[in-house]
Amino acid sequence: MHPHLALSAAPTPLALAARIALASSLIAGFGVSAFAQTAPASPASSETPATPSATSPQLPTVVIKARRENRVSKGATNLPMEVKDTPQSISTLDQETLRNFGTTDSNDALRYGIGLTVDEWETNRTSYSSRGFDVMLTQIDGLGMTNDWGIAESQLDTYLFEKIELIRGANGLLTGVGNASGTINYVRKRPTNKDGGEAQLTLGSYGQKRVALDYNKVLTQDGQWAGRLVVAHDDKDSYLRALGNQRTALSGIVEGQIGLNGVLTLGLSYQDSKQRSPMWGSLTLPYADGSLAEFDVSASTSQDWTYWNNRRQSVFAEYAHTLPNGWEAKLTLNHAEGKDATNLFYAYTFTGYLNNDNTGLNGWPYRSDGRSSSDIADFNLSGKFSAFGQQHDALFGLSHSKQTTKTWTYAGATFPALPAFPYAGDVFPEPAWGARTVANEGDQNLTRLYAATRLQLTDALKAIVGVNAIRLERDGTAIYGGGTNLDNETTEKASPYIGLTVDITPNALAYASYSDIFQAQDQRNINGAFLKPMKGVNAEVGVKAEWLNRKLLTTAALFTAEQRGLATVAGFDTVAQQNYYEPKDVKARGVEVEASGRVTPDTQLTAGFTAMSLKGPDGQDIYEWVPRRTLKLLADTHIAALPGLRIGAGMRWQSDVSKIKGARQDAFALVDAFAAYALTDKATLRLNVRNLFDKKHIRSVTYGAIYGAPRNGALTLEYKL
């Protein structure tokens, strides 16, 4: 395997920001002139508060303030629906949960996600899976492109986000492309109607030092314009030998009202992640007799001269315009750039086994540079219409996205035999690198026409019907030795989505949903050609109910999915030095139950259990490294005797996992805990302890093995500004 790095040069972020701002201003001006004579029927928001008359001098302020007070993410369905009314399983990691459990890294946060498995098989690359399949789609505010190979490089700083939504099952209603796993949607922190914010200081295990600031400012006296700045800097070492991480993340968003009916949002984000002595690949644990080597949790294959740096920056603009009769038009433009640089060292065996004296490893030094660029433009119309004596919701949209990638590698690699493991970080010096050449490059264009409607068939029965029509174009080259040229690839596909909900009682409903699934695949066969797109079907039925005056939501779901032609590892190409794949038909069936909300005014609870089966084309178990059962529990409460004290704990359990001719891990549970004490009305001190009982475990067996973190902690001081 080689690092998946990316893409070609693009305009600078400042130049893009200027272009987007100019384009948005023109759009806004057009919108104002076109609708200046029309009294707005409702504010430009997902939830519609009462609208004053068009002659009210306070109208412009009311519109934007109402929008901020009533923000509803549409990332789950693209329609303004509550989680309870959506015919799929949806979980939310809200800001309070992220804060209480000190989850500043996206991987740490997503480990608490119901039904989600975080497969962190390297120190800088991670795969996520749900319902047995890799999560291929990650979004920010409902927009995004598929994850290349289903792999996320580096980790996002969660302090930039209000919440993380986990939509499990097929995402045909969202994008028209994807598989049966689900979608991860990060929801940005956006401006509010109040001045103020907070500052944080954290000191933790392995020399962690972290500072963070989140501040909102109303920029005009009438409240029409507001801005929010979020910034965090984190520097820490690791339990793994010599590993170090440094990350700076920033988000700035300005939002305001244009005329009587428009809302314009401009934003930028930036994250610079630097990793010292990363692990490329994992540990080799098996001996030829099937037993496993036992090393200290700090064991690493890395060398001291290695690094893995990722930089991401993006700018976006949104313009939402209220139309007559409660409709809204929205245009979103997003541009993102990435820059990657690696100096890596991979340790592997030709046999897959260690010798009895822990020798047998060979080294592979690797250096690369990568560039990436992506652009997304999305326009949609949404609103309500009346028919057959009922009101219904509708959405129509058109989007286009483009992604380009380019990676260069350096000559000079040798493949030395290594001493017995574990070895030190200076057993092999950095090579004298030679010429830089293009290793791979490509581009992808996705055009999507989509429509969805939520029909109120009766007072109790509702239907969601949607369709996505896509045109996907891909082109590129992969140069391995003599080189492989990949022909242009064009795919057109229309995917329907059907969902039904029926109210059983005022607080409970039953639901069912069905969707075609379709996913273009980045994996290649033994000849270097892309595999054909995966196709399949996904279905889910369940019951959702609200309890305790709508403060607690429970969900029970049965799901089934069939994915035909799914890329599956078939072998290792010793010339290309990477895996090659073959298509396989895979079926998943399972059950999920979840409860989330407040069980008392002071006690919050989240609990979820998933059990499933995964069968290959021969009807036998497949993908044995995916846990078949997972259980997650989170609870926190105030202590009555000490009103300023809040305590909580989280437990994550999974069934056993293994890899044929590889490592295995028995079922295990990890417990995290926190205690937060309000020193004053503005200052709070919080202690977080992870892996409370210091359980030694292998966190991933997918590609080799890597140990999980032992017990560690952090102390955070939060101060309200």
Beta strands, then each sheet from edge to edge (+ up, - down):
strand 1: 90-94
strand 2: 116-119
strand 3: 125-130
strand 4: 133-134
strand 5: 137-140
strand 6: 151-153
strand 7: 161-168
strand 8: 182-188
strand 9: 196-204
strand 10: 208-218
strand 11: 225-237
strand 12: 244-258
strand 13: 262-276
strand 14: 307-322
strand 15: 328-348
strand 16: 362-387
strand 17: 390-410
strand 18: 436-456
strand 19: 461-478
strand 20: 484-505
strand 21: 508-519
strand 22: 534-547
strand 23: 552-573
strand 24: 578-600
strand 25: 603-615
strand 26: 629-639
strand 27: 642-654
strand 28: 657-658
strand 29: 664-665
strand 30: 668-678
strand 31: 683-690
strand 32: 698-700
strand 33: 706-707
strand 34: 712-720
sheet 1: 1+ 7- 8+ 5+
sheet 2: 2+ 3- 4+
sheet 3: 2+ 3- 6+
sheet 4: 9+ 10- 11+ 12- 13+ 14- 15+ 16- 17+ 18- 19+ 20- 21+ 22- 23+ 24- 25+ 26- 27+ 30- 31+ 34- 9+
sheet 5: 28+ 29-
sheet 6: 32+ 33-
end
